[in-house]
């Protein structure tokens, strides 16, 4: 798989009768190793190991209904009270992170109403803070640690 612009925390892979697979520590199962799953697993490791997001508060491929259609959000991080605080949309490295990806994340955020959004293809990452009261979006250099994403909720 391609080297990504994300920290490498030892994503577990194996090759078996079902082909190449990757272990998802959040869903606790082996999954087909696709380019998008490779990116998703690196992002999950970054969230847990670098930003301090508790694994128990992370949802992966979380179902949502948007305009009557069933969709899945790649990654949703919740605070300790269960409120979503971060939505991450992952794409394969060969998929450009362009307007369509931002629009997809924004549509999903109509449902989740998170403060923080990230879109990434593993090579390019865009993070932003959304102020729903003012209707503004501020692009960030990087996501803040979990303690700042979900302040006042304790360790």
C-alpha positions as CSV (number, residue, x, y, z in Angstrom):
1,X,0.0,0.0,0.0
2,X,1.0,3.6,-0.6
3,X,2.9,5.6,2.1
4,X,0.6,8.2,3.5
5,X,1.1,11.7,5.0
6,X,-0.2,10.4,8.3
7,X,1.7,9.0,11.3
8,X,2.4,5.2,11.0
9,X,1.3,3.5,14.2
10,X,1.6,0.0,12.8
11,X,-1.6,-0.7,11.0
12,X,-2.0,-4.5,11.1
13,X,-2.4,-6.2,7.8
14,X,-2.3,-9.9,6.7
15,X,-2.7,-11.9,3.5
16,X,-5.0,-15.0,3.7
17,X,-7.5,-16.9,1.7
18,X,-9.6,-13.8,1.4
19,X,-6.8,-11.7,0.0
20,X,-5.1,-8.8,1.8
21,X,-6.9,-7.6,4.9
22,X,-6.4,-4.9,7.5
23,X,-7.5,-5.0,11.2
24,X,-9.8,-2.3,12.4
25,X,-9.3,-1.9,16.1
26,X,-12.5,0.1,16.5
27,X,-14.8,-2.4,14.8
28,X,-12.5,-5.3,16.1
29,X,-12.5,-7.2,12.8
30,X,-10.4,-7.9,9.7
31,X,-11.6,-6.0,6.6
32,X,-10.7,-6.1,2.9
33,X,-7.6,-3.9,2.4
34,X,-8.8,-1.3,-0.1
35,X,-7.0,2.0,-0.6
36,X,-9.8,3.9,1.2
37,X,-9.7,1.5,4.1
38,X,-5.9,2.0,4.3
39,X,-6.5,5.7,4.7
40,X,-9.3,5.2,7.2
41,X,-7.2,3.0,9.4
42,X,-4.3,5.5,9.4
43,X,-6.7,8.3,10.4
44,X,-8.2,6.2,13.2
45,X,-4.7,5.5,14.6
46,X,-3.9,9.2,14.4
47,X,-7.1,10.1,16.2
48,X,-6.4,7.6,19.0
49,X,-2.6,7.8,19.4
50,X,-1.9,11.4,18.5
51,X,-5.1,13.3,19.4
52,X,-6.2,11.3,22.4
53,X,-9.6,10.3,21.1
54,X,-11.0,7.4,23.2
55,X,-11.6,4.4,20.9
56,X,-14.9,3.8,22.6
57,X,-16.2,7.2,21.4
58,X,-15.4,6.6,17.7
59,X,-17.9,5.3,15.2
60,X,-16.7,3.9,11.9
61,X,-19.0,3.8,8.8
62,X,-21.8,5.2,10.9
63,X,-25.2,5.0,9.2
64,X,-27.1,8.2,8.6
65,X,-30.2,9.2,6.7
66,X,-29.9,12.2,4.4
67,X,-32.9,13.4,2.4
68,X,-34.4,9.9,2.7
69,X,-31.3,8.2,1.5
70,X,-29.1,5.8,3.6
71,X,-25.5,6.9,3.7
72,X,-22.4,6.1,5.9
73,X,-20.1,8.6,7.5
74,X,-16.5,7.3,7.5
75,X,-15.6,8.4,11.0
76,X,-17.6,10.2,13.7
77,X,-16.0,11.0,17.1
78,X,-18.3,11.7,20.0
79,X,-17.7,13.6,23.3
80,X,-18.3,11.7,26.6
81,X,-22.0,12.8,26.6
82,X,-22.5,11.1,23.2
83,X,-22.7,14.3,21.1
84,X,-20.8,14.1,17.8
85,X,-17.8,16.5,17.7
86,X,-15.8,15.4,14.6
87,X,-16.7,14.0,11.2
88,X,-14.0,12.6,9.0
89,X,-14.5,11.8,5.3
90,X,-11.8,9.5,3.9
91,X,-11.0,8.9,0.2
92,X,-8.5,6.7,-1.5
93,X,-5.1,8.3,-2.2
94,X,-5.8,8.5,-5.9
95,X,-9.1,10.4,-5.3
96,X,-8.5,14.2,-5.3
97,X,-9.8,16.1,-2.3
98,X,-11.9,18.6,-4.2
99,X,-15.2,20.4,-4.0
100,X,-17.3,17.3,-4.3
101,X,-15.6,15.7,-1.2
102,X,-16.1,19.0,0.8
103,X,-19.8,19.1,-0.3
104,X,-20.3,15.4,0.8
105,X,-18.8,16.2,4.2
106,X,-21.0,19.3,4.5
107,X,-24.1,17.3,3.6
108,X,-23.3,14.7,6.2
109,X,-22.8,17.6,8.7
110,X,-26.4,18.7,8.1
111,X,-27.2,15.6,10.1
112,X,-24.4,15.5,12.7
113,X,-23.8,19.3,13.2
114,X,-20.3,18.7,14.4
115,X,-17.9,21.5,15.3
116,X,-14.9,19.9,13.5
117,X,-14.7,18.4,10.0
118,X,-11.8,16.7,8.2
119,X,-11.6,15.5,4.7
120,X,-8.5,13.5,3.6
121,X,-7.2,11.1,0.9
122,X,-4.2,10.3,3.2
123,X,-1.9,12.6,1.2
124,X,-3.9,15.9,1.5
125,X,-5.9,16.8,4.6
126,X,-8.2,19.6,5.2
127,X,-9.5,20.4,8.7
128,X,-12.0,23.1,9.6
129,X,-14.0,24.4,12.6
130,X,-17.7,25.0,11.9
131,X,-19.6,27.7,13.8
132,X,-23.2,26.7,13.2
133,X,-24.5,29.8,15.1
134,X,-22.7,32.2,12.8
135,X,-22.7,30.0,9.7
136,X,-18.9,30.3,9.3
137,X,-16.1,27.8,8.5
138,X,-12.5,28.4,9.6
139,X,-9.8,26.2,8.0
140,X,-7.3,24.9,10.5
141,X,-3.7,23.7,10.1
142,X,-4.6,20.5,12.0
143,X,-7.3,19.0,14.2
144,X,-7.1,19.9,17.9
145,X,-6.6,17.2,20.5
146,X,-9.7,15.5,21.8
147,X,-9.5,17.6,25.1
148,X,-10.1,20.7,23.0
149,X,-12.6,19.1,20.6
150,X,-14.7,18.0,23.6
151,X,-13.8,20.4,26.4
152,X,-15.1,20.0,29.9
153,X,-15.9,16.4,29.6
154,X,-12.9,15.1,31.5
155,X,-10.5,12.2,30.8
